[in-house]
């Protein structure tokens, strides 16, 4: 059984930074890991994904240059560093493990419960 637990969300002002963490447990080996978000009234969208070995990444155009996905193998945890946050980044952020390196959330089999990020202007 795989479990993913996000943490690090909160209320910040525009221009601030946050780091989200996703602690994984169980049989966690997968092809890819990723962060997705869903804003109120909108569909879920990809934010950033990474191959299991860290060799490849995909970022949404809206976060390129501001967000960075990374992992710590020793802690079985992966992260989303978010800088220069904007009000439009406000959403629930989910981490996920997937069977294919893709921005399509349909290929991700395990999901955390989400953490709220709110950016005030």
LODREN-460130 format. One record per residue: x, z, y of N, C-alpha, C in turn; residue number from 1. Coordinates in pm, 1 decimal. Atoms other than C-alpha are relative to their C-alpha. Layout:
# LODREN-460130
n_east;n_up;n_north;ca_east;ca_up;ca_north;c_east;c_up;c_north;nr
X;Z;Y;X;Z;Y;X;Z;Y;NUM;
...
This chain:
# LODREN-460130
n_east;n_up;n_north;ca_east;ca_up;ca_north;c_east;c_up;c_north;nr
84.5;0.0;-119.1;0.0;0.0;0.0;88.0;0.0;124.0;1;
-75.9;10.7;-123.9;132.7;-97.4;340.1;-78.4;66.8;112.1;2;
61.1;-60.1;-118.0;63.3;108.2;648.2;83.0;-30.1;122.5;3;
-65.1;25.6;-127.6;144.6;18.0;1006.6;-64.2;89.5;104.2;4;
51.0;-91.3;-102.2;113.0;267.1;1289.5;68.6;-31.7;131.4;5;
-53.5;29.1;-132.8;155.2;165.6;1652.9;3.8;126.0;85.2;6;
-5.7;-105.9;-100.2;256.2;397.1;1933.2;66.9;-55.2;124.6;7;
-69.5;36.4;-122.5;379.3;379.4;2290.0;-86.7;-60.3;108.4;8;
87.8;53.2;-103.2;77.2;245.9;2472.2;-27.0;102.4;108.4;9;
32.7;-92.3;-107.3;-50.1;395.2;2794.1;-46.5;-72.7;124.3;10;
42.4;52.5;-130.1;-151.7;345.8;3154.9;121.9;-5.8;90.9;11;
-115.0;17.3;-88.4;114.8;204.9;3384.2;-41.8;-86.2;118.4;12;
24.6;85.0;-115.9;137.8;25.9;3716.4;67.9;-135.5;-18.0;13;
-61.0;132.5;3.7;218.5;-340.0;3766.4;148.4;10.3;34.7;14;
-144.6;-3.9;-19.2;592.5;-395.9;3742.2;72.1;100.1;-87.3;15;
-60.6;-100.3;87.3;651.2;-103.2;3507.6;34.3;-58.5;-136.7;16;
-37.4;38.5;136.4;785.1;-117.1;3152.9;-59.9;96.7;-100.8;17;
41.3;-81.0;114.2;663.2;10.5;2817.3;69.0;-54.1;-124.0;18;
-48.4;44.5;129.4;803.1;-0.3;2467.4;-97.9;45.2;-106.9;19;
88.3;-29.0;111.8;561.6;-21.5;2179.6;82.3;7.0;-128.7;20;
-65.1;-13.8;129.9;669.2;88.3;1832.7;-102.4;-22.0;-109.9;21;
84.4;17.8;117.6;529.2;-3.6;1492.8;76.9;52.4;-120.2;22;
-64.1;-60.6;116.0;626.9;224.9;1206.8;-67.3;-50.4;-126.7;23;
53.0;58.2;123.2;586.8;60.2;868.4;36.2;87.4;-119.5;24;
-26.1;-73.3;123.4;557.0;232.2;531.5;-62.0;-75.6;-116.3;25;
47.8;68.7;118.3;497.5;118.6;176.9;85.2;-120.6;-31.9;26;
-73.4;120.8;39.7;601.1;-215.4;29.4;-9.4;-101.3;113.7;27;
14.1;69.4;-127.0;668.3;-370.3;365.0;68.8;-134.9;7.3;28;
-71.6;126.5;-11.9;880.3;-673.4;282.2;-98.3;-114.8;16.9;29;
82.9;117.6;-28.7;716.1;-980.3;433.3;87.7;-105.4;65.6;30;
-74.3;107.0;-63.8;822.5;-1305.7;587.8;16.2;21.3;148.2;31;
-4.1;-12.2;-144.8;742.1;-1211.8;942.4;-70.9;126.3;44.9;32;
67.4;-111.9;-64.7;637.1;-930.6;1172.5;-40.9;-47.2;137.4;33;
43.5;50.0;-128.8;447.6;-968.2;1490.8;-82.2;98.9;79.5;34;
86.8;-73.8;-90.8;264.4;-827.9;1788.1;-106.5;-96.3;51.9;35;
113.9;74.5;-50.1;-78.4;-949.7;1890.0;-75.1;89.2;96.6;36;
78.4;-82.3;-92.0;-317.7;-836.0;2159.6;-139.5;-59.9;16.0;37;
136.0;43.6;-25.7;-684.4;-851.5;2238.4;-51.6;72.5;123.2;38;
57.9;-55.1;-121.4;-823.7;-799.8;2584.7;-152.1;3.3;-13.7;39;
146.0;-14.5;6.1;-1183.8;-698.4;2642.0;-67.1;-134.8;27.0;40;
74.3;123.4;-17.0;-1414.5;-994.5;2596.4;76.1;-126.4;-32.9;41;
-81.5;117.5;31.9;-1135.2;-1224.8;2479.7;39.4;0.9;-146.8;42;
-46.2;8.7;137.0;-1004.3;-1348.8;2148.5;139.8;58.7;-13.0;43;
-133.7;-49.4;27.7;-697.7;-1202.6;1985.1;101.4;-112.3;22.4;44;
-104.2;98.8;-21.9;-378.6;-1379.2;2084.3;135.7;54.9;-42.4;45;
-134.8;-38.9;36.2;-22.4;-1379.6;1966.7;79.5;37.1;123.6;46;
-91.7;-37.8;-105.9;234.2;-1204.6;2183.0;142.6;-39.0;-38.8;47;
-134.9;29.8;46.2;555.9;-1224.6;1982.0;7.0;21.3;-150.1;48;
-22.6;-17.8;143.5;660.8;-1272.0;1621.8;147.3;-21.3;-29.2;49;
-140.7;8.1;38.6;991.9;-1246.0;1441.2;8.8;-16.7;-150.3;50;
-24.1;7.4;142.6;1122.3;-1346.7;1101.6;51.9;132.8;-50.4;51;
-39.5;-128.8;57.4;1198.7;-1062.7;863.2;147.8;29.4;24.6;52;
-142.9;-23.3;-21.6;1571.6;-1114.0;909.4;39.4;-5.7;147.1;53;
-27.6;0.5;-142.9;1541.2;-1138.5;1285.7;57.9;-128.4;54.4;54;
-66.0;122.8;-43.4;1677.5;-1492.0;1298.9;-86.8;-86.1;89.7;55;
88.8;84.5;-78.1;1372.3;-1650.4;1455.3;-104.6;80.3;73.2;56;
104.8;-65.6;-77.4;1126.2;-1550.7;1725.3;-89.6;-106.2;63.2;57;
96.2;83.1;-74.5;817.9;-1701.1;1886.2;-66.3;91.7;100.7;58;
65.5;-76.8;-105.8;681.6;-1576.9;2216.2;-111.7;-83.0;62.3;59;
102.6;66.5;-79.2;360.7;-1659.7;2396.0;59.6;-36.3;135.6;60;
-53.5;43.4;-129.0;431.0;-1852.2;2715.3;-21.7;105.8;107.9;61;
35.6;-97.3;-103.6;264.7;-1577.0;2916.7;93.8;119.9;3.7;62;
-87.4;-118.4;4.0;524.2;-1317.6;2810.0;148.1;-36.0;-8.2;63;
-140.6;40.9;10.1;845.0;-1522.0;2780.7;79.4;50.7;119.4;64;
-85.3;-53.3;-105.4;1126.3;-1361.2;2975.2;-34.6;141.4;41.6;65;
40.8;-136.6;-35.3;937.5;-1031.8;3006.0;-6.4;91.8;-121.8;66;
16.3;-80.0;122.6;873.8;-914.0;2648.6;108.6;-36.2;-100.7;67;
-98.8;22.3;105.1;1121.4;-873.5;2362.8;-42.3;72.4;-126.1;68;
28.5;-61.3;129.0;1048.1;-812.7;1996.4;132.0;30.0;-69.9;69;
-121.9;-38.4;69.6;1307.6;-629.6;1789.0;-36.2;90.8;-116.1;70;
26.4;-89.0;112.6;1343.8;-418.1;1476.5;119.5;88.9;-25.0;71;
-103.1;-94.1;44.2;1538.0;-124.8;1340.9;-19.6;16.8;-149.9;72;
16.4;-3.2;145.9;1587.1;-168.7;966.5;8.8;141.3;-55.0;73;
-21.5;-135.3;52.5;1707.8;184.9;914.9;-124.9;85.2;16.1;74;
119.7;-80.0;-26.1;1387.2;323.8;1060.7;-127.0;-68.5;-48.4;75;
117.3;78.2;43.3;1157.6;55.3;914.2;-102.7;-8.9;112.0;76;
83.6;2.7;-120.3;1020.2;15.3;1262.6;31.0;-124.8;80.0;77;
-27.7;106.9;-94.6;977.7;-277.3;1495.0;-67.2;28.9;133.4;78;
29.6;-38.2;-136.6;929.7;-279.3;1867.5;-44.5;-120.2;83.2;79;
28.9;99.8;-102.6;789.6;-467.0;2162.4;35.5;63.0;133.9;80;
-39.1;-45.2;-133.2;974.6;-404.8;2485.7;-71.6;-87.2;101.2;81;
79.0;72.9;-99.1;749.1;-501.9;2773.9;47.2;38.1;140.0;82;
-48.0;-21.6;-136.6;896.4;-537.0;3120.8;-84.8;-78.5;99.2;83;
72.9;70.2;-106.8;747.2;-646.4;3451.4;-145.9;-20.2;-37.1;84;
137.9;9.5;46.6;400.2;-569.0;3326.4;-93.8;-42.2;112.0;85;
100.2;51.1;-92.8;104.7;-737.2;3492.1;-138.2;48.4;-42.1;86;
136.2;-41.5;37.6;-264.2;-641.6;3503.8;-57.7;-86.1;-112.2;87;
51.6;86.7;106.4;-337.8;-940.2;3278.8;60.0;30.1;-137.1;88;
-53.0;-45.4;129.7;-126.7;-775.1;3006.2;-86.8;111.1;-59.9;89;
87.9;-104.9;49.3;-399.0;-511.8;2970.3;-74.6;-47.3;-123.8;90;
60.4;37.3;127.7;-520.6;-519.7;2609.8;28.3;108.9;-102.1;91;
-40.9;-78.2;116.2;-514.3;-345.5;2276.3;105.5;-82.4;-72.4;92;
-111.1;67.6;65.3;-185.9;-432.7;2109.7;6.7;42.7;-146.5;93;
-4.0;-22.8;144.2;-163.3;-465.7;1731.7;131.9;-52.8;-55.9;94;
-112.1;53.9;74.6;138.1;-497.3;1507.1;-49.9;-47.2;-136.0;95;
44.0;59.2;125.6;117.8;-696.5;1187.3;118.4;-51.2;-80.4;96;
-98.1;59.2;91.1;314.9;-813.9;885.0;-63.0;-122.6;-64.8;97;
56.8;124.6;46.6;271.9;-1169.9;767.6;78.6;-69.6;-108.5;98;
-60.2;74.2;109.4;344.2;-1408.5;480.4;60.7;-132.4;46.8;99;
-55.6;122.0;-55.6;446.4;-1691.9;711.3;45.0;26.1;142.4;100;
-51.1;-15.5;-136.4;653.8;-1713.9;1027.5;-79.0;-95.1;89.3;101;
89.2;80.1;-80.5;384.6;-1834.0;1262.1;-67.7;88.5;102.4;102;
73.7;-74.8;-101.1;196.4;-1731.6;1573.4;-147.7;13.2;-37.8;103;
139.2;-4.9;45.8;-131.2;-1776.7;1381.1;-26.6;131.3;-71.9;104;
28.3;-129.8;58.7;-268.2;-1432.7;1308.5;-66.4;-6.5;-136.5;105;
63.2;15.3;129.9;-453.0;-1568.6;1007.2;94.7;13.1;-117.0;106;
-100.5;-11.3;104.9;-128.0;-1556.7;810.4;59.2;140.7;-8.5;107;
-48.6;-137.6;0.7;-77.6;-1186.3;875.0;-98.3;86.2;-78.7;108;
83.6;-68.9;97.8;-204.4;-964.3;596.6;-22.6;147.3;30.4;109;
8.5;-143.5;-26.7;-144.1;-613.0;723.7;6.1;24.0;150.4;110;
15.4;-25.3;-142.0;-243.4;-477.3;1060.6;-5.4;149.2;28.5;111;
18.1;-136.4;-47.3;-209.9;-154.2;1251.4;-135.6;13.4;67.4;112;
131.2;-26.6;-61.4;-505.8;4.1;1426.2;-0.8;-27.5;149.1;113;
-7.8;39.4;-139.6;-380.9;-84.3;1772.1;33.6;115.0;94.0;114;
-29.6;-96.5;-105.5;-259.9;89.8;2085.3;-36.6;-64.2;133.4;115;
50.2;53.4;-126.3;-411.5;49.3;2430.6;111.0;-3.4;104.5;116;
-89.5;14.4;-115.0;-199.8;-81.2;2715.4;-86.6;-39.6;119.1;117;
75.9;28.0;-121.1;-353.4;-69.2;3060.8;97.0;-7.2;117.1;118;
-90.1;20.4;-113.4;-172.6;-207.8;3364.7;-84.6;-8.4;126.3;119;
75.7;-1.6;-124.0;-312.1;-120.8;3704.2;75.2;-76.0;109.2;120;
-61.8;79.7;-107.6;-251.0;-334.0;4012.0;33.8;86.1;120.0;121;
